[in-house]
């Protein structure tokens, strides 16, 4: 999959115009719109809330440090 990242602003009419894209005419593109106006503090708070939720799940309480270390090692070694 070829990707291209750019930033645009919404104009007064609520439109976004993408110009000069590096894809051939007729290409079918997937467009993902992400609001970049969130402040870093809001992102940190959102991440912390997600981590609190994940850590509160019942299955998270039964995972041992050894299992975590083994999973990390498996990922690093490509398993």
mmJSON file of the N, C-alpha and C atoms, coordinates in Angstrom:
{"data_MODEL":{"atom_site":{
"group_PDB":["ATOM","ATOM","ATOM","ATOM","ATOM","ATOM","ATOM","ATOM","ATOM","ATOM","ATOM","ATOM","ATOM","ATOM","ATOM","ATOM","ATOM","ATOM","ATOM","ATOM","ATOM","ATOM","ATOM","ATOM","ATOM","ATOM","ATOM","ATOM","ATOM","ATOM","ATOM","ATOM","ATOM","ATOM","ATOM","ATOM","ATOM","ATOM","ATOM","ATOM","ATOM","ATOM","ATOM","ATOM","ATOM","ATOM","ATOM","ATOM","ATOM","ATOM","ATOM","ATOM","ATOM","ATOM","ATOM","ATOM","ATOM","ATOM","ATOM","ATOM","ATOM","ATOM","ATOM","ATOM","ATOM","ATOM","ATOM","ATOM","ATOM","ATOM","ATOM","ATOM","ATOM","ATOM","ATOM","ATOM","ATOM","ATOM","ATOM","ATOM","ATOM","ATOM","ATOM","ATOM","ATOM","ATOM","ATOM","ATOM","ATOM","ATOM","ATOM","ATOM","ATOM","ATOM","ATOM","ATOM","ATOM","ATOM","ATOM","ATOM","ATOM","ATOM","ATOM","ATOM","ATOM","ATOM","ATOM","ATOM","ATOM","ATOM","ATOM","ATOM","ATOM","ATOM","ATOM","ATOM","ATOM","ATOM","ATOM","ATOM","ATOM","ATOM","ATOM","ATOM","ATOM","ATOM","ATOM","ATOM","ATOM","ATOM","ATOM","ATOM","ATOM","ATOM","ATOM","ATOM","ATOM","ATOM","ATOM","ATOM","ATOM","ATOM","ATOM","ATOM","ATOM","ATOM","ATOM","ATOM","ATOM","ATOM","ATOM","ATOM","ATOM","ATOM","ATOM","ATOM","ATOM","ATOM","ATOM","ATOM","ATOM","ATOM","ATOM","ATOM","ATOM","ATOM","ATOM","ATOM","ATOM","ATOM","ATOM","ATOM","ATOM","ATOM","ATOM","ATOM","ATOM","ATOM","ATOM","ATOM","ATOM","ATOM","ATOM","ATOM","ATOM","ATOM","ATOM","ATOM","ATOM","ATOM","ATOM","ATOM","ATOM","ATOM","ATOM","ATOM","ATOM","ATOM","ATOM","ATOM","ATOM","ATOM","ATOM","ATOM","ATOM","ATOM","ATOM","ATOM","ATOM","ATOM","ATOM","ATOM","ATOM","ATOM","ATOM","ATOM","ATOM","ATOM","ATOM","ATOM","ATOM","ATOM","ATOM","ATOM","ATOM","ATOM","ATOM","ATOM","ATOM","ATOM","ATOM","ATOM","ATOM","ATOM","ATOM","ATOM","ATOM"],
"id":[1,2,3,4,5,6,7,8,9,10,11,12,13,14,15,16,17,18,19,20,21,22,23,24,25,26,27,28,29,30,31,32,33,34,35,36,37,38,39,40,41,42,43,44,45,46,47,48,49,50,51,52,53,54,55,56,57,58,59,60,61,62,63,64,65,66,67,68,69,70,71,72,73,74,75,76,77,78,79,80,81,82,83,84,85,86,87,88,89,90,91,92,93,94,95,96,97,98,99,100,101,102,103,104,105,106,107,108,109,110,111,112,113,114,115,116,117,118,119,120,121,122,123,124,125,126,127,128,129,130,131,132,133,134,135,136,137,138,139,140,141,142,143,144,145,146,147,148,149,150,151,152,153,154,155,156,157,158,159,160,161,162,163,164,165,166,167,168,169,170,171,172,173,174,175,176,177,178,179,180,181,182,183,184,185,186,187,188,189,190,191,192,193,194,195,196,197,198,199,200,201,202,203,204,205,206,207,208,209,210,211,212,213,214,215,216,217,218,219,220,221,222,223,224,225,226,227,228,229,230,231,232,233,234,235,236,237],
"type_symbol":["N","C","C","N","C","C","N","C","C","N","C","C","N","C","C","N","C","C","N","C","C","N","C","C","N","C","C","N","C","C","N","C","C","N","C","C","N","C","C","N","C","C","N","C","C","N","C","C","N","C","C","N","C","C","N","C","C","N","C","C","N","C","C","N","C","C","N","C","C","N","C","C","N","C","C","N","C","C","N","C","C","N","C","C","N","C","C","N","C","C","N","C","C","N","C","C","N","C","C","N","C","C","N","C","C","N","C","C","N","C","C","N","C","C","N","C","C","N","C","C","N","C","C","N","C","C","N","C","C","N","C","C","N","C","C","N","C","C","N","C","C","N","C","C","N","C","C","N","C","C","N","C","C","N","C","C","N","C","C","N","C","C","N","C","C","N","C","C","N","C","C","N","C","C","N","C","C","N","C","C","N","C","C","N","C","C","N","C","C","N","C","C","N","C","C","N","C","C","N","C","C","N","C","C","N","C","C","N","C","C","N","C","C","N","C","C","N","C","C","N","C","C","N","C","C","N","C","C","N","C","C","N","C","C","N","C","C"],
"label_atom_id":["N","CA","C","N","CA","C","N","CA","C","N","CA","C","N","CA","C","N","CA","C","N","CA","C","N","CA","C","N","CA","C","N","CA","C","N","CA","C","N","CA","C","N","CA","C","N","CA","C","N","CA","C","N","CA","C","N","CA","C","N","CA","C","N","CA","C","N","CA","C","N","CA","C","N","CA","C","N","CA","C","N","CA","C","N","CA","C","N","CA","C","N","CA","C","N","CA","C","N","CA","C","N","CA","C","N","CA","C","N","CA","C","N","CA","C","N","CA","C","N","CA","C","N","CA","C","N","CA","C","N","CA","C","N","CA","C","N","CA","C","N","CA","C","N","CA","C","N","CA","C","N","CA","C","N","CA","C","N","CA","C","N","CA","C","N","CA","C","N","CA","C","N","CA","C","N","CA","C","N","CA","C","N","CA","C","N","CA","C","N","CA","C","N","CA","C","N","CA","C","N","CA","C","N","CA","C","N","CA","C","N","CA","C","N","CA","C","N","CA","C","N","CA","C","N","CA","C","N","CA","C","N","CA","C","N","CA","C","N","CA","C","N","CA","C","N","CA","C","N","CA","C","N","CA","C","N","CA","C","N","CA","C","N","CA","C","N","CA","C","N","CA","C","N","CA","C"],
"label_alt_id":[null,null,null,null,null,null,null,null,null,null,null,null,null,null,null,null,null,null,null,null,null,null,null,null,null,null,null,null,null,null,null,null,null,null,null,null,null,null,null,null,null,null,null,null,null,null,null,null,null,null,null,null,null,null,null,null,null,null,null,null,null,null,null,null,null,null,null,null,null,null,null,null,null,null,null,null,null,null,null,null,null,null,null,null,null,null,null,null,null,null,null,null,null,null,null,null,null,null,null,null,null,null,null,null,null,null,null,null,null,null,null,null,null,null,null,null,null,null,null,null,null,null,null,null,null,null,null,null,null,null,null,null,null,null,null,null,null,null,null,null,null,null,null,null,null,null,null,null,null,null,null,null,null,null,null,null,null,null,null,null,null,null,null,null,null,null,null,null,null,null,null,null,null,null,null,null,null,null,null,null,null,null,null,null,null,null,null,null,null,null,null,null,null,null,null,null,null,null,null,null,null,null,null,null,null,null,null,null,null,null,null,null,null,null,null,null,null,null,null,null,null,null,null,null,null,null,null,null,null,null,null,null,null,null,null,null,null],
"label_comp_id":["UNK","UNK","UNK","UNK","UNK","UNK","UNK","UNK","UNK","UNK","UNK","UNK","UNK","UNK","UNK","UNK","UNK","UNK","UNK","UNK","UNK","UNK","UNK","UNK","UNK","UNK","UNK","UNK","UNK","UNK","UNK","UNK","UNK","UNK","UNK","UNK","UNK","UNK","UNK","UNK","UNK","UNK","UNK","UNK","UNK","UNK","UNK","UNK","UNK","UNK","UNK","UNK","UNK","UNK","UNK","UNK","UNK","UNK","UNK","UNK","UNK","UNK","UNK","UNK","UNK","UNK","UNK","UNK","UNK","UNK","UNK","UNK","UNK","UNK","UNK","UNK","UNK","UNK","UNK","UNK","UNK","UNK","UNK","UNK","UNK","UNK","UNK","UNK","UNK","UNK","UNK","UNK","UNK","UNK","UNK","UNK","UNK","UNK","UNK","UNK","UNK","UNK","UNK","UNK","UNK","UNK","UNK","UNK","UNK","UNK","UNK","UNK","UNK","UNK","UNK","UNK","UNK","UNK","UNK","UNK","UNK","UNK","UNK","UNK","UNK","UNK","UNK","UNK","UNK","UNK","UNK","UNK","UNK","UNK","UNK","UNK","UNK","UNK","UNK","UNK","UNK","UNK","UNK","UNK","UNK","UNK","UNK","UNK","UNK","UNK","UNK","UNK","UNK","UNK","UNK","UNK","UNK","UNK","UNK","UNK","UNK","UNK","UNK","UNK","UNK","UNK","UNK","UNK","UNK","UNK","UNK","UNK","UNK","UNK","UNK","UNK","UNK","UNK","UNK","UNK","UNK","UNK","UNK","UNK","UNK","UNK","UNK","UNK","UNK","UNK","UNK","UNK","UNK","UNK","UNK","UNK","UNK","UNK","UNK","UNK","UNK","UNK","UNK","UNK","UNK","UNK","UNK","UNK","UNK","UNK","UNK","UNK","UNK","UNK","UNK","UNK","UNK","UNK","UNK","UNK","UNK","UNK","UNK","UNK","UNK","UNK","UNK","UNK","UNK","UNK","UNK","UNK","UNK","UNK","UNK","UNK","UNK"],
"label_asym_id":["A","A","A","A","A","A","A","A","A","A","A","A","A","A","A","A","A","A","A","A","A","A","A","A","A","A","A","A","A","A","A","A","A","A","A","A","A","A","A","A","A","A","A","A","A","A","A","A","A","A","A","A","A","A","A","A","A","A","A","A","A","A","A","A","A","A","A","A","A","A","A","A","A","A","A","A","A","A","A","A","A","A","A","A","A","A","A","A","A","A","A","A","A","A","A","A","A","A","A","A","A","A","A","A","A","A","A","A","A","A","A","A","A","A","A","A","A","A","A","A","A","A","A","A","A","A","A","A","A","A","A","A","A","A","A","A","A","A","A","A","A","A","A","A","A","A","A","A","A","A","A","A","A","A","A","A","A","A","A","A","A","A","A","A","A","A","A","A","A","A","A","A","A","A","A","A","A","A","A","A","A","A","A","A","A","A","A","A","A","A","A","A","A","A","A","A","A","A","A","A","A","A","A","A","A","A","A","A","A","A","A","A","A","A","A","A","A","A","A","A","A","A","A","A","A","A","A","A","A","A","A","A","A","A","A","A","A"],
"label_entity_id":["1","1","1","1","1","1","1","1","1","1","1","1","1","1","1","1","1","1","1","1","1","1","1","1","1","1","1","1","1","1","1","1","1","1","1","1","1","1","1","1","1","1","1","1","1","1","1","1","1","1","1","1","1","1","1","1","1","1","1","1","1","1","1","1","1","1","1","1","1","1","1","1","1","1","1","1","1","1","1","1","1","1","1","1","1","1","1","1","1","1","1","1","1","1","1","1","1","1","1","1","1","1","1","1","1","1","1","1","1","1","1","1","1","1","1","1","1","1","1","1","1","1","1","1","1","1","1","1","1","1","1","1","1","1","1","1","1","1","1","1","1","1","1","1","1","1","1","1","1","1","1","1","1","1","1","1","1","1","1","1","1","1","1","1","1","1","1","1","1","1","1","1","1","1","1","1","1","1","1","1","1","1","1","1","1","1","1","1","1","1","1","1","1","1","1","1","1","1","1","1","1","1","1","1","1","1","1","1","1","1","1","1","1","1","1","1","1","1","1","1","1","1","1","1","1","1","1","1","1","1","1","1","1","1","1","1","1"],
"label_seq_id":[1,1,1,2,2,2,3,3,3,4,4,4,5,5,5,6,6,6,7,7,7,8,8,8,9,9,9,10,10,10,11,11,11,12,12,12,13,13,13,14,14,14,15,15,15,16,16,16,17,17,17,18,18,18,19,19,19,20,20,20,21,21,21,22,22,22,23,23,23,24,24,24,25,25,25,26,26,26,27,27,27,28,28,28,29,29,29,30,30,30,31,31,31,32,32,32,33,33,33,34,34,34,35,35,35,36,36,36,37,37,37,38,38,38,39,39,39,40,40,40,41,41,41,42,42,42,43,43,43,44,44,44,45,45,45,46,46,46,47,47,47,48,48,48,49,49,49,50,50,50,51,51,51,52,52,52,53,53,53,54,54,54,55,55,55,56,56,56,57,57,57,58,58,58,59,59,59,60,60,60,61,61,61,62,62,62,63,63,63,64,64,64,65,65,65,66,66,66,67,67,67,68,68,68,69,69,69,70,70,70,71,71,71,72,72,72,73,73,73,74,74,74,75,75,75,76,76,76,77,77,77,78,78,78,79,79,79],
"pdbx_PDB_ins_code":[null,null,null,null,null,null,null,null,null,null,null,null,null,null,null,null,null,null,null,null,null,null,null,null,null,null,null,null,null,null,null,null,null,null,null,null,null,null,null,null,null,null,null,null,null,null,null,null,null,null,null,null,null,null,null,null,null,null,null,null,null,null,null,null,null,null,null,null,null,null,null,null,null,null,null,null,null,null,null,null,null,null,null,null,null,null,null,null,null,null,null,null,null,null,null,null,null,null,null,null,null,null,null,null,null,null,null,null,null,null,null,null,null,null,null,null,null,null,null,null,null,null,null,null,null,null,null,null,null,null,null,null,null,null,null,null,null,null,null,null,null,null,null,null,null,null,null,null,null,null,null,null,null,null,null,null,null,null,null,null,null,null,null,null,null,null,null,null,null,null,null,null,null,null,null,null,null,null,null,null,null,null,null,null,null,null,null,null,null,null,null,null,null,null,null,null,null,null,null,null,null,null,null,null,null,null,null,null,null,null,null,null,null,null,null,null,null,null,null,null,null,null,null,null,null,null,null,null,null,null,null,null,null,null,null,null,null],
"Cartn_x":[0.852,0.0,0.897,0.674,1.383,0.611,1.322,0.672,1.321,0.558,1.02,0.344,1.123,0.571,0.726,-0.343,-0.309,-1.275,-1.213,-2.119,-2.842,-4.122,-4.936,-5.85,-6.356,-7.327,-8.672,-9.721,-11.072,-11.303,-11.851,-12.115,-13.435,-13.784,-14.968,-16.255,-16.273,-17.488,-17.51,-16.487,-16.441,-15.829,-15.152,-14.567,-13.072,-12.586,-11.158,-10.788,-9.723,-9.259,-7.85,-7.675,-6.361,-5.845,-4.692,-4.101,-2.669,-2.203,-0.822,-0.51,-1.487,-1.26,-0.383,0.482,1.414,0.851,-0.408,-1.04,-1.575,-1.617,-2.11,-3.605,-3.994,-5.411,-6.215,-7.361,-8.239,-7.952,-6.921,-6.606,-7.735,-8.046,-9.02,-8.262,-8.604,-7.896,-8.81,-8.25,-8.953,-8.562,-9.541,-9.282,-9.664,-8.721,-8.931,-8.766,-9.762,-9.714,-9.504,-8.412,-8.056,-7.924,-8.651,-8.593,-7.289,-6.466,-5.167,-5.203,-6.39,-6.48,-6.38,-6.406,-6.285,-4.914,-4.899,-3.658,-2.962,-1.641,-0.915,-1.448,-1.857,-2.385,-3.627,-4.51,-5.716,-5.357,-4.34,-3.913,-3.374,-2.586,-2.029,-3.161,-4.111,-5.233,-6.047,-6.266,-7.008,-6.252,-4.948,-4.116,-4.134,-4.008,-4.019,-5.358,-6.452,-7.77,-7.883,-7.366,-7.386,-6.563,-5.383,-4.53,-5.177,-5.833,-6.547,-7.632,-8.35,-9.406,-8.816,-7.774,-7.161,-6.622,-5.975,-5.402,-6.475,-7.683,-8.763,-9.503,-9.229,-9.893,-9.478,-10.403,-10.085,-8.887,-8.788,-7.69,-6.329,-6.321,-5.055,-4.48,-5.321,-4.861,-4.157,-4.378,-3.787,-2.486,-2.057,-0.819,0.38,1.365,2.568,3.641,4.593,5.732,6.501,6.599,7.31,6.596,5.267,4.509,4.681,4.698,4.906,6.29,7.31,8.679,8.793,8.147,8.194,7.519,6.409,5.724,6.566,7.191,8.073,9.213,9.829,10.95,10.497,9.331,8.81,8.587,8.045,7.832,9.163,10.119,11.429,12.154,11.952,12.639,11.84,10.685,9.893,9.007,8.738,7.878,6.415],
"Cartn_y":[-1.172,0.0,1.234,2.117,3.388,4.397,5.132,6.147,7.491,8.512,9.89,10.685,11.409,12.183,13.665,14.41,15.852,16.482,17.772,18.496,19.561,19.697,20.722,21.342,22.519,23.159,23.205,23.141,23.25,24.704,24.922,26.304,26.799,28.036,28.671,27.928,27.219,26.49,25.071,24.709,23.383,22.334,22.768,21.828,21.656,20.521,20.233,19.91,20.538,20.286,19.694,18.537,17.902,18.07,18.691,18.913,18.392,18.041,17.618,16.268,15.393,14.073,13.226,12.393,11.608,10.276,10.268,9.054,9.316,8.293,8.492,8.779,9.475,9.774,8.486,8.508,7.345,6.406,6.69,5.826,5.874,4.726,4.658,4.847,5.891,6.225,6.091,5.647,5.65,6.939,7.657,8.936,8.806,9.105,9.081,10.511,11.043,12.418,12.388,13.008,13.031,14.485,14.856,16.216,16.394,17.317,17.558,18.701,19.162,20.295,19.906,18.608,18.195,18.57,19.08,19.473,18.221,18.261,17.103,16.632,17.568,17.18,16.309,16.659,15.86,14.461,14.367,13.065,12.212,12.813,12.09,11.607,12.47,12.096,10.963,11.033,9.987,8.663,8.697,7.493,6.916,7.769,7.295,6.651,7.217,6.638,5.262,5.135,3.836,2.812,3.201,2.281,1.864,2.802,2.446,1.413,1.605,0.665,-0.716,-0.761,-2.039,-2.739,-2.003,-2.604,-3.08,-2.548,-2.968,-4.206,-4.638,-5.824,-7.057,-7.99,-9.175,-9.961,-10.125,-10.916,-10.24,-8.922,-8.212,-8.532,-8.896,-9.162,-10.513,-11.409,-12.743,-12.877,-11.851,-11.917,-11.7,-12.591,-12.468,-11.658,-11.156,-10.439,-11.343,-12.615,-13.56,-13.718,-13.775,-13.873,-12.621,-11.48,-10.222,-10.213,-10.599,-10.628,-11.61,-12.769,-13.774,-13.236,-12.543,-11.989,-10.905,-10.07,-9.025,-9.673,-10.675,-11.356,-12.022,-12.636,-13.278,-12.25,-11.108,-10.047,-9.546,-9.336,-8.833,-9.831,-11.115,-12.135,-12.516,-11.887,-12.133,-13.353,-13.869,-15.064,-14.682],
"Cartn_z":[0.0,0.0,0.0,-0.942,-0.968,-0.134,0.682,1.499,1.282,1.547,1.415,2.505,3.27,4.378,4.071,4.275,4.076,5.063,5.187,6.082,5.275,5.535,4.882,5.928,5.605,6.485,5.776,6.563,6.031,5.653,4.448,4.044,4.638,4.36,4.951,4.624,3.505,3.116,3.696,4.478,5.072,4.161,3.103,2.148,2.395,1.957,1.958,0.518,0.032,-1.332,-1.245,-1.85,-1.918,-3.337,-3.46,-4.78,-4.798,-5.965,-6.131,-5.512,-5.464,-4.876,-5.804,-5.229,-6.038,-6.535,-6.954,-7.453,-8.854,-9.686,-11.05,-11.092,-12.127,-12.339,-12.343,-11.69,-11.627,-10.472,-9.675,-8.531,-7.513,-6.944,-5.866,-4.569,-3.813,-2.581,-1.378,-0.275,1.003,1.711,2.224,2.879,4.351,5.212,6.652,7.141,7.818,8.304,9.81,10.267,11.683,12.115,13.123,13.654,14.421,13.983,14.605,15.619,15.981,16.886,18.358,18.663,20.062,20.595,21.76,22.41,22.967,23.076,23.61,24.961,25.827,27.142,26.988,26.034,25.813,25.314,24.468,23.967,25.112,25.988,27.129,28.033,28.318,29.181,28.549,27.247,26.551,26.618,26.401,26.472,27.878,28.889,30.264,30.62,30.139,30.392,29.739,28.522,27.844,28.618,29.076,29.825,31.152,31.825,33.073,32.781,31.684,31.305,31.012,30.194,29.829,31.071,31.951,33.149,34.129,34.016,34.914,34.415,33.198,32.655,33.458,33.696,34.513,33.992,32.682,32.129,32.324,32.517,32.738,34.116,35.043,36.41,36.537,35.582,35.682,34.892,34.199,33.414,34.338,34.203,35.041,34.323,35.087,34.494,33.541,33.867,33.012,31.666,31.687,30.436,29.584,30.221,29.501,28.863,29.632,29.112,27.952,28.062,26.983,25.727,25.871,24.702,24.041,24.831,24.278,23.508,24.106,23.447,22.15,22.157,20.95,19.843,20.192,19.191,18.633,19.508,19.068,18.183,18.423,17.62,16.385,16.176,14.971,15.013,16.18,16.302,16.35],
"occupancy":[1.0,1.0,1.0,1.0,1.0,1.0,1.0,1.0,1.0,1.0,1.0,1.0,1.0,1.0,1.0,1.0,1.0,1.0,1.0,1.0,1.0,1.0,1.0,1.0,1.0,1.0,1.0,1.0,1.0,1.0,1.0,1.0,1.0,1.0,1.0,1.0,1.0,1.0,1.0,1.0,1.0,1.0,1.0,1.0,1.0,1.0,1.0,1.0,1.0,1.0,1.0,1.0,1.0,1.0,1.0,1.0,1.0,1.0,1.0,1.0,1.0,1.0,1.0,1.0,1.0,1.0,1.0,1.0,1.0,1.0,1.0,1.0,1.0,1.0,1.0,1.0,1.0,1.0,1.0,1.0,1.0,1.0,1.0,1.0,1.0,1.0,1.0,1.0,1.0,1.0,1.0,1.0,1.0,1.0,1.0,1.0,1.0,1.0,1.0,1.0,1.0,1.0,1.0,1.0,1.0,1.0,1.0,1.0,1.0,1.0,1.0,1.0,1.0,1.0,1.0,1.0,1.0,1.0,1.0,1.0,1.0,1.0,1.0,1.0,1.0,1.0,1.0,1.0,1.0,1.0,1.0,1.0,1.0,1.0,1.0,1.0,1.0,1.0,1.0,1.0,1.0,1.0,1.0,1.0,1.0,1.0,1.0,1.0,1.0,1.0,1.0,1.0,1.0,1.0,1.0,1.0,1.0,1.0,1.0,1.0,1.0,1.0,1.0,1.0,1.0,1.0,1.0,1.0,1.0,1.0,1.0,1.0,1.0,1.0,1.0,1.0,1.0,1.0,1.0,1.0,1.0,1.0,1.0,1.0,1.0,1.0,1.0,1.0,1.0,1.0,1.0,1.0,1.0,1.0,1.0,1.0,1.0,1.0,1.0,1.0,1.0,1.0,1.0,1.0,1.0,1.0,1.0,1.0,1.0,1.0,1.0,1.0,1.0,1.0,1.0,1.0,1.0,1.0,1.0,1.0,1.0,1.0,1.0,1.0,1.0,1.0,1.0,1.0,1.0,1.0,1.0,1.0,1.0,1.0,1.0,1.0,1.0],
"B_iso_or_equiv":[0.0,0.0,0.0,0.0,0.0,0.0,0.0,0.0,0.0,0.0,0.0,0.0,0.0,0.0,0.0,0.0,0.0,0.0,0.0,0.0,0.0,0.0,0.0,0.0,0.0,0.0,0.0,0.0,0.0,0.0,0.0,0.0,0.0,0.0,0.0,0.0,0.0,0.0,0.0,0.0,0.0,0.0,0.0,0.0,0.0,0.0,0.0,0.0,0.0,0.0,0.0,0.0,0.0,0.0,0.0,0.0,0.0,0.0,0.0,0.0,0.0,0.0,0.0,0.0,0.0,0.0,0.0,0.0,0.0,0.0,0.0,0.0,0.0,0.0,0.0,0.0,0.0,0.0,0.0,0.0,0.0,0.0,0.0,0.0,0.0,0.0,0.0,0.0,0.0,0.0,0.0,0.0,0.0,0.0,0.0,0.0,0.0,0.0,0.0,0.0,0.0,0.0,0.0,0.0,0.0,0.0,0.0,0.0,0.0,0.0,0.0,0.0,0.0,0.0,0.0,0.0,0.0,0.0,0.0,0.0,0.0,0.0,0.0,0.0,0.0,0.0,0.0,0.0,0.0,0.0,0.0,0.0,0.0,0.0,0.0,0.0,0.0,0.0,0.0,0.0,0.0,0.0,0.0,0.0,0.0,0.0,0.0,0.0,0.0,0.0,0.0,0.0,0.0,0.0,0.0,0.0,0.0,0.0,0.0,0.0,0.0,0.0,0.0,0.0,0.0,0.0,0.0,0.0,0.0,0.0,0.0,0.0,0.0,0.0,0.0,0.0,0.0,0.0,0.0,0.0,0.0,0.0,0.0,0.0,0.0,0.0,0.0,0.0,0.0,0.0,0.0,0.0,0.0,0.0,0.0,0.0,0.0,0.0,0.0,0.0,0.0,0.0,0.0,0.0,0.0,0.0,0.0,0.0,0.0,0.0,0.0,0.0,0.0,0.0,0.0,0.0,0.0,0.0,0.0,0.0,0.0,0.0,0.0,0.0,0.0,0.0,0.0,0.0,0.0,0.0,0.0,0.0,0.0,0.0,0.0,0.0,0.0],
"pdbx_formal_charge":[null,null,null,null,null,null,null,null,null,null,null,null,null,null,null,null,null,null,null,null,null,null,null,null,null,null,null,null,null,null,null,null,null,null,null,null,null,null,null,null,null,null,null,null,null,null,null,null,null,null,null,null,null,null,null,null,null,null,null,null,null,null,null,null,null,null,null,null,null,null,null,null,null,null,null,null,null,null,null,null,null,null,null,null,null,null,null,null,null,null,null,null,null,null,null,null,null,null,null,null,null,null,null,null,null,null,null,null,null,null,null,null,null,null,null,null,null,null,null,null,null,null,null,null,null,null,null,null,null,null,null,null,null,null,null,null,null,null,null,null,null,null,null,null,null,null,null,null,null,null,null,null,null,null,null,null,null,null,null,null,null,null,null,null,null,null,null,null,null,null,null,null,null,null,null,null,null,null,null,null,null,null,null,null,null,null,null,null,null,null,null,null,null,null,null,null,null,null,null,null,null,null,null,null,null,null,null,null,null,null,null,null,null,null,null,null,null,null,null,null,null,null,null,null,null,null,null,null,null,null,null,null,null,null,null,null,null],
"auth_seq_id":[1,1,1,2,2,2,3,3,3,4,4,4,5,5,5,6,6,6,7,7,7,8,8,8,9,9,9,10,10,10,11,11,11,12,12,12,13,13,13,14,14,14,15,15,15,16,16,16,17,17,17,18,18,18,19,19,19,20,20,20,21,21,21,22,22,22,23,23,23,24,24,24,25,25,25,26,26,26,27,27,27,28,28,28,29,29,29,30,30,30,31,31,31,32,32,32,33,33,33,34,34,34,35,35,35,36,36,36,37,37,37,38,38,38,39,39,39,40,40,40,41,41,41,42,42,42,43,43,43,44,44,44,45,45,45,46,46,46,47,47,47,48,48,48,49,49,49,50,50,50,51,51,51,52,52,52,53,53,53,54,54,54,55,55,55,56,56,56,57,57,57,58,58,58,59,59,59,60,60,60,61,61,61,62,62,62,63,63,63,64,64,64,65,65,65,66,66,66,67,67,67,68,68,68,69,69,69,70,70,70,71,71,71,72,72,72,73,73,73,74,74,74,75,75,75,76,76,76,77,77,77,78,78,78,79,79,79],
"auth_comp_id":["UNK","UNK","UNK","UNK","UNK","UNK","UNK","UNK","UNK","UNK","UNK","UNK","UNK","UNK","UNK","UNK","UNK","UNK","UNK","UNK","UNK","UNK","UNK","UNK","UNK","UNK","UNK","UNK","UNK","UNK","UNK","UNK","UNK","UNK","UNK","UNK","UNK","UNK","UNK","UNK","UNK","UNK","UNK","UNK","UNK","UNK","UNK","UNK","UNK","UNK","UNK","UNK","UNK","UNK","UNK","UNK","UNK","UNK","UNK","UNK","UNK","UNK","UNK","UNK","UNK","UNK","UNK","UNK","UNK","UNK","UNK","UNK","UNK","UNK","UNK","UNK","UNK","UNK","UNK","UNK","UNK","UNK","UNK","UNK","UNK","UNK","UNK","UNK","UNK","UNK","UNK","UNK","UNK","UNK","UNK","UNK","UNK","UNK","UNK","UNK","UNK","UNK","UNK","UNK","UNK","UNK","UNK","UNK","UNK","UNK","UNK","UNK","UNK","UNK","UNK","UNK","UNK","UNK","UNK","UNK","UNK","UNK","UNK","UNK","UNK","UNK","UNK","UNK","UNK","UNK","UNK","UNK","UNK","UNK","UNK","UNK","UNK","UNK","UNK","UNK","UNK","UNK","UNK","UNK","UNK","UNK","UNK","UNK","UNK","UNK","UNK","UNK","UNK","UNK","UNK","UNK","UNK","UNK","UNK","UNK","UNK","UNK","UNK","UNK","UNK","UNK","UNK","UNK","UNK","UNK","UNK","UNK","UNK","UNK","UNK","UNK","UNK","UNK","UNK","UNK","UNK","UNK","UNK","UNK","UNK","UNK","UNK","UNK","UNK","UNK","UNK","UNK","UNK","UNK","UNK","UNK","UNK","UNK","UNK","UNK","UNK","UNK","UNK","UNK","UNK","UNK","UNK","UNK","UNK","UNK","UNK","UNK","UNK","UNK","UNK","UNK","UNK","UNK","UNK","UNK","UNK","UNK","UNK","UNK","UNK","UNK","UNK","UNK","UNK","UNK","UNK","UNK","UNK","UNK","UNK","UNK","UNK"],
"auth_asym_id":["A","A","A","A","A","A","A","A","A","A","A","A","A","A","A","A","A","A","A","A","A","A","A","A","A","A","A","A","A","A","A","A","A","A","A","A","A","A","A","A","A","A","A","A","A","A","A","A","A","A","A","A","A","A","A","A","A","A","A","A","A","A","A","A","A","A","A","A","A","A","A","A","A","A","A","A","A","A","A","A","A","A","A","A","A","A","A","A","A","A","A","A","A","A","A","A","A","A","A","A","A","A","A","A","A","A","A","A","A","A","A","A","A","A","A","A","A","A","A","A","A","A","A","A","A","A","A","A","A","A","A","A","A","A","A","A","A","A","A","A","A","A","A","A","A","A","A","A","A","A","A","A","A","A","A","A","A","A","A","A","A","A","A","A","A","A","A","A","A","A","A","A","A","A","A","A","A","A","A","A","A","A","A","A","A","A","A","A","A","A","A","A","A","A","A","A","A","A","A","A","A","A","A","A","A","A","A","A","A","A","A","A","A","A","A","A","A","A","A","A","A","A","A","A","A","A","A","A","A","A","A","A","A","A","A","A","A"],
"auth_atom_id":["N","CA","C","N","CA","C","N","CA","C","N","CA","C","N","CA","C","N","CA","C","N","CA","C","N","CA","C","N","CA","C","N","CA","C","N","CA","C","N","CA","C","N","CA","C","N","CA","C","N","CA","C","N","CA","C","N","CA","C","N","CA","C","N","CA","C","N","CA","C","N","CA","C","N","CA","C","N","CA","C","N","CA","C","N","CA","C","N","CA","C","N","CA","C","N","CA","C","N","CA","C","N","CA","C","N","CA","C","N","CA","C","N","CA","C","N","CA","C","N","CA","C","N","CA","C","N","CA","C","N","CA","C","N","CA","C","N","CA","C","N","CA","C","N","CA","C","N","CA","C","N","CA","C","N","CA","C","N","CA","C","N","CA","C","N","CA","C","N","CA","C","N","CA","C","N","CA","C","N","CA","C","N","CA","C","N","CA","C","N","CA","C","N","CA","C","N","CA","C","N","CA","C","N","CA","C","N","CA","C","N","CA","C","N","CA","C","N","CA","C","N","CA","C","N","CA","C","N","CA","C","N","CA","C","N","CA","C","N","CA","C","N","CA","C","N","CA","C","N","CA","C","N","CA","C","N","CA","C","N","CA","C","N","CA","C","N","CA","C","N","CA","C","N","CA","C"],
"pdbx_PDB_model_num":[1,1,1,1,1,1,1,1,1,1,1,1,1,1,1,1,1,1,1,1,1,1,1,1,1,1,1,1,1,1,1,1,1,1,1,1,1,1,1,1,1,1,1,1,1,1,1,1,1,1,1,1,1,1,1,1,1,1,1,1,1,1,1,1,1,1,1,1,1,1,1,1,1,1,1,1,1,1,1,1,1,1,1,1,1,1,1,1,1,1,1,1,1,1,1,1,1,1,1,1,1,1,1,1,1,1,1,1,1,1,1,1,1,1,1,1,1,1,1,1,1,1,1,1,1,1,1,1,1,1,1,1,1,1,1,1,1,1,1,1,1,1,1,1,1,1,1,1,1,1,1,1,1,1,1,1,1,1,1,1,1,1,1,1,1,1,1,1,1,1,1,1,1,1,1,1,1,1,1,1,1,1,1,1,1,1,1,1,1,1,1,1,1,1,1,1,1,1,1,1,1,1,1,1,1,1,1,1,1,1,1,1,1,1,1,1,1,1,1,1,1,1,1,1,1,1,1,1,1,1,1,1,1,1,1,1,1]
}}}
